[in-house]
Amino acid sequence: MPLISKNQVIPQVSVIVVNWNGKALLQECLGPLLRQRDVACELILVDNGSSDGSVDWVRTKFPQIKLVQLSSNQGFTGGNLAGLDAAHGEFIALVNNDTRADERCLSELLLPMIRDSQVGISAAKLLLDRTEMINSAGVALTTAAVGFDRGYGEDCCLYDVPEHVFGACAAAVLYRRSMLEEIGFLDNDFFLYGEDVDLSFRAQIAGWKCVYVPTAIVYHKLNATARKLSDVHVYYHTRNLEFVWVKNMPTKLMIRY
């Protein structure tokens, strides 16, 4: 089903893409999202104060996309919070601007939620772009409350069975809106990195399920916006590891581990 406008039926899925100076990435990201099959959706692009002409380019190339323009970089969390304010869907998908989604990705992510009202998160199978390796097959958690991508660097043919997991990588994820209304959305104190682990942790504590969906395929360029081991990457990644642990780990488990 093609993308629908807000003056038609209320969409099942609102897709939020946050962009910061990612004009070169947007054609490959937005095109497949506009061609999603068997799902009614709206596409929202939140621009974090880009200076590379992203906004004008999107207005010209994709006038059907809802555009939220921020005056400054509010990070991954702030951008998605602004996107949620503009969203109408019963389900909220987050998709990074450096990804390329299979055209059945959203409908596949939606199926477990339709089947089970206790599923609050659906995790896509993220593959490293232009390789045959996995980026993320859902998120797992160590005893020290460090979230990590299951299957990272392993062969893309592995992790081909749907299963319950701890959480989902927010590069490509679907959330149930009613769950977000109960437990809250992304914590803006994180800015970027670790916010998806924090949300998954809160969902688990509240009793919501997260399902890994191997048929929901997304190709990810990985760190195309914030380069790996850049000052920004190292600072937020390291700081937010502590945030997740302090915020969410039950006291008894803190003492034990």
LINCOR-V81920 format. One record per helix or strand of 2 or more residues. SS is the DSSP state (@ for helix, = for strand). FROM is the first residue (numbers start at 1). LEN is the number of residues. If there is no record, write none. Layout:
ss=(SS/SS)
from=(FROM/FROM)
len=(LEN/LEN)
This chain:
ss=(=/@/=/@/=/@/=/=/@/=/=/=/=/=/=/@/@/@/=/@/@)
from=(13/23/41/54/66/75/91/99/105/119/133/139/147/163/172/177/188/195/209/231/251)
len=(7/12/8/8/5/12/5/3/11/10/4/3/3/2/5/7/3/11/12/18/6)
